[in-house]
Amino acid sequence: MLERAAQVSVSELARRLAALLRERADFIERLEDAVAEVKSRDIDEILSKYKLVLLFFTAGWCGPCISFMQTFREVAGRLAHPKVFYGYVDVDTSYSLADRYNVKHIPSIVIIVDGKPVDVIIGSMSREKLEEKVKAYMKAAGLVA
């Protein structure tokens, strides 16, 4: 009888674990699109909705940008938060945004808190360093303890 109860518990645990893994996989799939393209016409609405905005300035012809985009996407997925927006700006199609934030080099990430630019990251960096920086801004913005 005890053996049967243990089997039920193990099978129940396996069912719960499978459900959690499916849920996590679904979450990760949704986060692949967590980095949205930002056009000049969208920026004011984005700034009004989110406490922390990270804008990745890039171009389709920029090799370092293409490489660093994967790192940016990974960080966006790992540090997703309802009040944090991760977006990318193609400087060739939204040059007015690059001008607005005085972006002269790509890749660059402009970090905006409460609608005001507070930092610019020029060039690429490791996922760990970028995560560290984003976590610090999340903490400063009161989004994490």
NUFITOR-124741 format. One record per residue (C-alpha): residue number from 1; residue in one letter; x negated, y negated, z negated. Coordinates in steps of 0.001 Angstrom, whole numbers. Layout:
! NUFITOR-124741
(NUM; "a"; (X; Y; Z))
...
***
This chain:
! NUFITOR-124741
(1; "m"; (0; 0; 0))
(2; "l"; (-2811; -2381; -928))
(3; "e"; (-4612; -1534; 2299))
(4; "r"; (-1493; -2433; 4292))
(5; "a"; (-1222; -5792; 2481))
(6; "a"; (-4864; -6530; 3268))
(7; "q"; (-4258; -5735; 6949))
(8; "v"; (-1296; -8092; 7057))
(9; "s"; (-3380; -10815; 5430))
(10; "v"; (-6213; -10311; 7894))
(11; "s"; (-3861; -10321; 10865))
(12; "e"; (-2102; -13420; 9505))
(13; "l"; (-5455; -15149; 9073))
(14; "a"; (-6439; -14177; 12619))
(15; "r"; (-3148; -15590; 13943))
(16; "r"; (-3659; -18850; 12045))
(17; "l"; (-7263; -19127; 13197))
(18; "a"; (-6236; -18548; 16818))
(19; "a"; (-3591; -21266; 16518))
(20; "l"; (-6125; -23696; 15035))
(21; "l"; (-8629; -22926; 17786))
(22; "r"; (-5954; -23507; 20466))
(23; "e"; (-5022; -26796; 18809))
(24; "r"; (-8675; -27879; 18690))
(25; "a"; (-9202; -26913; 22350))
(26; "d"; (-6129; -28943; 23357))
(27; "f"; (-7454; -31923; 21386))
(28; "i"; (-10858; -31686; 23082))
(29; "e"; (-9235; -31505; 26533))
(30; "r"; (-7241; -34663; 25797))
(31; "l"; (-10398; -36425; 24640))
(32; "e"; (-12143; -35813; 27946))
(33; "d"; (-10051; -38719; 29168))
(34; "a"; (-10660; -40722; 25981))
(35; "v"; (-12868; -43097; 27966))
(36; "a"; (-10573; -45179; 30124))
(37; "e"; (-11496; -47449; 32990))
(38; "v"; (-11037; -51100; 32084))
(39; "k"; (-10133; -53713; 34652))
(40; "s"; (-10269; -57469; 34078))
(41; "r"; (-6484; -57646; 33890))
(42; "d"; (-6383; -55081; 31032))
(43; "i"; (-8885; -56520; 28573))
(44; "d"; (-6661; -58920; 26620))
(45; "e"; (-4060; -56229; 25936))
(46; "i"; (-6794; -53796; 24836))
(47; "l"; (-8330; -56377; 22506))
(48; "s"; (-4941; -57080; 20915))
(49; "k"; (-4237; -53372; 20272))
(50; "y"; (-7557; -52116; 18913))
(51; "k"; (-9727; -53181; 15987))
(52; "l"; (-12946; -51813; 17524))
(53; "v"; (-13575; -51779; 21286))
(54; "l"; (-16613; -50285; 22966))
(55; "l"; (-17021; -51289; 26611))
(56; "f"; (-19542; -49305; 28625))
(57; "f"; (-20723; -51353; 31620))
(58; "t"; (-21748; -49148; 34519))
(59; "a"; (-21817; -48761; 38300))
(60; "g"; (-21376; -45780; 40584))
(61; "w"; (-24850; -46252; 42085))
(62; "c"; (-26672; -46480; 38730))
(63; "g"; (-28444; -43210; 37896))
(64; "p"; (-29153; -44024; 34222))
(65; "c"; (-25512; -45117; 33817))
(66; "i"; (-24219; -41833; 35180))
(67; "s"; (-26465; -39882; 32801))
(68; "f"; (-25552; -42006; 29776))
(69; "m"; (-21814; -41833; 30549))
(70; "q"; (-21800; -38202; 29360))
(71; "t"; (-23300; -39264; 26029))
(72; "f"; (-20717; -42051; 25724))
(73; "r"; (-17885; -39581; 26457))
(74; "e"; (-19215; -37145; 23850))
(75; "v"; (-19335; -39850; 21195))
(76; "a"; (-15829; -41021; 22134))
(77; "g"; (-14585; -37462; 21713))
(78; "r"; (-16370; -36867; 18435))
(79; "l"; (-15431; -40229; 16882))
(80; "a"; (-11914; -40654; 18230))
(81; "h"; (-9742; -42934; 16077))
(82; "p"; (-6371; -44559; 16799))
(83; "k"; (-7807; -48062; 16252))
(84; "v"; (-10955; -47531; 18355))
(85; "f"; (-10964; -47926; 22136))
(86; "y"; (-13681; -46496; 24376))
(87; "g"; (-13678; -47861; 27896))
(88; "y"; (-15936; -48237; 30888))
(89; "v"; (-16228; -51181; 33225))
(90; "d"; (-17457; -50777; 36790))
(91; "v"; (-19434; -53974; 37311))
(92; "d"; (-18881; -53803; 41064))
(93; "t"; (-15082; -53955; 40771))
(94; "s"; (-14685; -55877; 37503))
(95; "y"; (-17588; -58288; 37723))
(96; "s"; (-15592; -60965; 35872))
(97; "l"; (-15719; -58799; 32728))
(98; "a"; (-19467; -58433; 33056))
(99; "d"; (-19630; -62205; 33393))
(100; "r"; (-17264; -62755; 30438))
(101; "y"; (-19530; -60691; 28168))
(102; "n"; (-22770; -61923; 29755))
(103; "v"; (-23831; -58414; 30802))
(104; "k"; (-26995; -58711; 32868))
(105; "h"; (-28272; -55118; 32670))
(106; "i"; (-26640; -51735; 33023))
(107; "p"; (-26041; -49444; 31342))
(108; "s"; (-24857; -51647; 28500))
(109; "i"; (-22264; -51214; 25785))
(110; "v"; (-20569; -54290; 24375))
(111; "i"; (-19166; -53712; 20884))
(112; "i"; (-16153; -55856; 20014))
(113; "v"; (-14596; -56092; 16545))
(114; "d"; (-11311; -57957; 16059))
(115; "g"; (-11565; -59368; 19579))
(116; "k"; (-15076; -60783; 19138))
(117; "p"; (-18264; -59321; 20631))
(118; "v"; (-20634; -58429; 17795))
(119; "d"; (-23361; -56383; 19460))
(120; "v"; (-24729; -55229; 22801))
(121; "i"; (-26593; -52008; 23408))
(122; "i"; (-28764; -52280; 26509))
(123; "g"; (-29985; -49061; 28082))
(124; "s"; (-29358; -45529; 26948))
(125; "m"; (-29958; -43780; 23647))
(126; "s"; (-29433; -40358; 22135))
(127; "r"; (-25977; -39163; 21158))
(128; "e"; (-27067; -39130; 17515))
(129; "k"; (-28229; -42754; 17573))
(130; "l"; (-25105; -43917; 19381))
(131; "e"; (-22900; -42025; 16909))
(132; "e"; (-24778; -43609; 14022))
(133; "k"; (-24196; -47079; 15468))
(134; "v"; (-20501; -46468; 16192))
(135; "k"; (-19936; -45019; 12703))
(136; "a"; (-21544; -48115; 11175))
(137; "y"; (-19186; -50399; 13112))
(138; "m"; (-16204; -48199; 12235))
(139; "k"; (-17151; -48483; 8567))
(140; "a"; (-17709; -52252; 8800))
(141; "a"; (-14293; -52613; 10467))
(142; "g"; (-12683; -50678; 7609))
(143; "l"; (-11727; -47713; 9778))
(144; "v"; (-13592; -45079; 7735))
(145; "a"; (-14650; -44805; 4119))
***
